[in-house]
Amino acid sequence: MNKRREEIIEQFDELLEHALDLDFSGIVSKKWSERPEDQELCEIIDSFMKGLRHVHGYLDRNKEQIKRDHFTQYYKVFGNPFKEIDEVETKSGQKVQILESLGENKLRALFMNECYTMDTDSERLYHSALVGIGMQRRRAINPDTFSDLKVTIIGGGDGGTLREVLSYPVAKANLLELDEEVVQICKHNLPTFSLGAFDDERFNPIYGDAFDNITDIEESSQDLVFVDLNDVEAPSEASTVTGSRSKHLLIEVERILREDGVCGAYCGGYPRKYFSMFKKHFHQPLITIPDLFDPDSKDSLAHEWFFASGFKV
């Protein structure tokens, strides 16, 4: 579960205060034992408590400044400074930020709940890989029925996955997104992600909890399902693909897929976990690391994205 910076600071400060309230005086006085190992333990505890007091004092003096300086992490991610150009807190409490670089290229990046999601420089490779892997598997399974496809996207409020999906022979594309505000801020500030996909008549938005709303989709009605979520950015544990509701989600994905229907998903940092989950619900599960060479760039990209896929029999 992702926690906001402010929550982490407050909870860590509370933990420090609790630790400092513990009475270790009887231990560190060193009167209770003359054994060398006990003396060494007392010295370690004494040093540890001094360190805690130092950290607690630093937080007490600088807590508000630390909260204000959260953008320093963005500079380290990209290697050059960014400025925030838009920020929205959604009705469900998600924090959505759009940042723009101060360099000549004016790179824009999307942050969800203070976690980097995607940027205008690399999103095309990511989204085309996610959708392409699923579409290629579906076409290979039954090329004669590769038309008038019905697709459901879970997550993907930035519009990139939707854009790629609609470039194939798709009749309808459901988008299960928690907050409409995510779609609106991305449509306005990151138009190259969606390229008009949000205005396409085949686009069918379904806002709210995707884990609940997927139950309303008709059984055996979808040709493909794409899970475009990242557990690091999730607003709560209940919204993570690998969390307590993962079994429910995959059972529902399996239910709404037609025979030979394909599920594709971004694995984040958990490719082994995704392979294990897909193995239980889909036929011939695969973990794919796509070739991310950009033909428009002289340099190969450093991204290493893992994608899971499998199909229903």
SULJOKA-V700014 format. One record per residue. N is the residue number from 1. RES is the residue in one small letter. SS is DSSP state (a for helix, b for strand, c for the rest). PSI is psi in whole degrees, -180 to 180 (none if undefined). Layout:
n: [N:N]
res: [RES:RES]
ss: [SS:SS]
psi: [PSI:PSI]
This chain:
n: [1:2:3:4:5:6:7:8:9:10:11:12:13:14:15:16:17:18:19:20:21:22:23:24:25:26:27:28:29:30:31:32:33:34:35:36:37:38:39:40:41:42:43:44:45:46:47:48:49:50:51:52:53:54:55:56:57:58:59:60:61:62:63:64:65:66:67:68:69:70:71:72:73:74:75:76:77:78:79:80:81:82:83:84:85:86:87:88:89:90:91:92:93:94:95:96:97:98:99:100:101:102:103:104:105:106:107:108:109:110:111:112:113:114:115:116:117:118:119:120:121:122:123:124:125:126:127:128:129:130:131:132:133:134:135:136:137:138:139:140:141:142:143:144:145:146:147:148:149:150:151:152:153:154:155:156:157:158:159:160:161:162:163:164:165:166:167:168:169:170:171:172:173:174:175:176:177:178:179:180:181:182:183:184:185:186:187:188:189:190:191:192:193:194:195:196:197:198:199:200:201:202:203:204:205:206:207:208:209:210:211:212:213:214:215:216:217:218:219:220:221:222:223:224:225:226:227:228:229:230:231:232:233:234:235:236:237:238:239:240:241:242:243:244:245:246:247:248:249:250:251:252:253:254:255:256:257:258:259:260:261:262:263:264:265:266:267:268:269:270:271:272:273:274:275:276:277:278:279:280:281:282:283:284:285:286:287:288:289:290:291:292:293:294:295:296:297:298:299:300:301:302:303:304:305:306:307:308:309:310:311:312:313]
res: [m:n:k:r:r:e:e:i:i:e:q:f:d:e:l:l:e:h:a:l:d:l:d:f:s:g:i:v:s:k:k:w:s:e:r:p:e:d:q:e:l:c:e:i:i:d:s:f:m:k:g:l:r:h:v:h:g:y:l:d:r:n:k:e:q:i:k:r:d:h:f:t:q:y:y:k:v:f:g:n:p:f:k:e:i:d:e:v:e:t:k:s:g:q:k:v:q:i:l:e:s:l:g:e:n:k:l:r:a:l:f:m:n:e:c:y:t:m:d:t:d:s:e:r:l:y:h:s:a:l:v:g:i:g:m:q:r:r:r:a:i:n:p:d:t:f:s:d:l:k:v:t:i:i:g:g:g:d:g:g:t:l:r:e:v:l:s:y:p:v:a:k:a:n:l:l:e:l:d:e:e:v:v:q:i:c:k:h:n:l:p:t:f:s:l:g:a:f:d:d:e:r:f:n:p:i:y:g:d:a:f:d:n:i:t:d:i:e:e:s:s:q:d:l:v:f:v:d:l:n:d:v:e:a:p:s:e:a:s:t:v:t:g:s:r:s:k:h:l:l:i:e:v:e:r:i:l:r:e:d:g:v:c:g:a:y:c:g:g:y:p:r:k:y:f:s:m:f:k:k:h:f:h:q:p:l:i:t:i:p:d:l:f:d:p:d:s:k:d:s:l:a:h:e:w:f:f:a:s:g:f:k:v]
ss: [c:c:c:c:a:a:a:a:a:a:a:a:a:a:a:a:a:a:a:a:a:c:c:c:a:a:a:a:c:c:c:c:c:c:c:a:a:a:a:a:a:a:a:a:a:a:a:a:a:a:a:a:a:a:a:a:a:a:a:a:a:a:a:a:a:a:a:a:c:c:c:a:a:a:a:a:a:a:c:c:c:b:b:b:b:b:b:b:b:c:c:c:c:c:b:b:b:b:b:b:b:c:c:c:c:c:c:b:b:b:b:b:c:c:b:b:b:b:b:c:c:c:a:a:a:a:a:a:a:a:a:a:a:a:a:a:a:a:a:a:a:c:a:a:a:c:c:c:b:b:b:b:b:b:b:c:c:c:c:a:a:a:a:a:a:c:c:c:c:b:b:b:b:b:b:b:b:c:c:a:a:a:a:a:a:a:a:a:a:c:a:a:a:a:c:c:a:a:a:c:c:c:b:b:b:b:b:c:c:a:a:a:a:a:a:a:c:c:c:c:c:b:b:b:b:b:b:b:c:c:a:a:a:c:c:c:a:a:a:c:c:c:c:c:c:a:a:a:a:a:a:a:a:a:a:a:b:b:b:b:b:b:b:b:b:b:c:c:c:c:a:a:a:a:a:a:a:a:a:a:a:c:b:b:b:b:b:b:c:c:c:c:c:c:c:c:c:c:c:c:c:c:c:c:c:c:b:b:b:b:b:c:c]
psi: [133:134:143:156:-43:-40:-42:-44:-46:-44:-38:-38:-41:-40:-42:-45:-40:-44:-39:-21:-18:142:102:11:-36:-24:-49:-10:-20:17:-12:-15:144:2:137:-40:-33:-37:-42:-40:-42:-41:-39:-45:-42:-44:-40:-43:-36:-41:-42:-42:-37:-47:-42:-41:-39:-46:-40:-36:-28:11:-49:-37:-39:-41:-38:-25:26:-17:-9:-30:-31:-37:-39:-34:-44:-14:-4:159:148:159:148:130:-15:148:137:138:119:171:-30:-2:7:145:119:126:141:125:151:136:154:-2:-177:-30:-15:49:135:146:147:130:132:123:43:23:134:132:-60:160:167:-16:-29:-7:-34:-41:-41:-53:-38:-32:-47:-51:-39:-40:-46:-44:-40:-40:-41:-42:-38:-33:-44:85:-24:-23:19:68:159:45:145:128:143:131:127:114:-150:31:-12:-18:-8:-45:-40:-44:-47:-40:-44:-6:-7:171:76:134:-33:140:110:141:110:99:138:-46:132:-29:-32:-46:-44:-44:-34:-38:-38:-44:-20:60:-24:-17:-50:-29:47:0:-31:-17:1:136:-17:-11:126:96:139:101:147:-169:112:-33:-28:-44:-25:-23:-17:-8:138:143:140:43:-11:139:-32:148:129:126:101:65:153:117:-29:-32:-5:140:-18:165:-34:-14:7:146:-33:8:-152:-20:16:-42:-44:-44:-48:-32:-41:-40:-45:-38:-43:-15:142:169:133:7:149:140:132:144:149:130:-14:-134:20:55:-37:-41:-44:-40:-42:-42:-45:-32:-29:-21:-20:158:143:62:142:145:123:135:103:156:114:31:129:113:-20:0:144:-17:142:149:152:-6:143:93:139:135:138:148:155:167:161:138:none]
